[in-house]
Amino acid sequence: MFYFLEGNMNLDGLIYLILAIMLGPAVLLAIIGLIVRNKNKKAAKILFILAAVYVIVSFGICGGMIA
């Protein structure tokens, strides 16, 4: 009945999900910034800054959940 309370659970998928949430959008923003860089340097710079801020915030929030 309460299989989720047993001791040998594999939570690897949860760790991968948290890492994807932490790094996925930042990598996507950085890739878009690299694509846009040739056409509009100011927009690319803003995207890089957003990616950096997202990584800092996500490591703070998600890292707090992991620890």
N, C-alpha and C positions, 0 to 999 in steps of 0.2 A: 504494500500500500504506500509506504513512504520511502520509495526508492531514492529520492533525491537527498535523503538524510544519511545515506550510507557513506562509509569512510573512503572508498576508493573511487572518487569522482575524478574525471579528467577535465580540467578547466583550461586547457591550452587554447581552445577556440575563443574563450573570453579574453585572454591576454592578447591574442591576435586582433580581436575586434577593437579593444582599447587602443592598441598601437595604430590601427588603421584610422581611428577617429583622431588620434593625436597628430599623425603625420600626413594623412591623405589629403585634406584640403590645402595644407601648406605646400605640399609638392605640386598639387594642381595649380595653385596660384603662381608658383615659381615657374612652372612650364609655360603658363599663359604669359607671364612676364617676359620670358625669353623669346616667345613668338612675337610679342608686341614691341619688343625693344627696338627693332629696326625702324618701325614706323613712327612710334611715339615714345620718346625716352622718358618723358614725365610720367606717363601712365604706367610704364614698366617699373619705374622707380617706386611708385605708389603700391603696385602689386607686390614687389619684393618686400617692402616695409610691412604690408599686411600679412604676408607669409611669415615673416619673422615674429611679428606680434602674436600671430595665431599659435606658433610653436611655443613661444614663451608662456602664453596663457594656458594652452592645453597641457603642457608638461606640469604646470602648477596644479591644475584642477585634476587631471587624470592621474598624475603622479601621486597626488594626495589620496586618491581612491585606491591605488594599487598598494601603497605603503601601509 
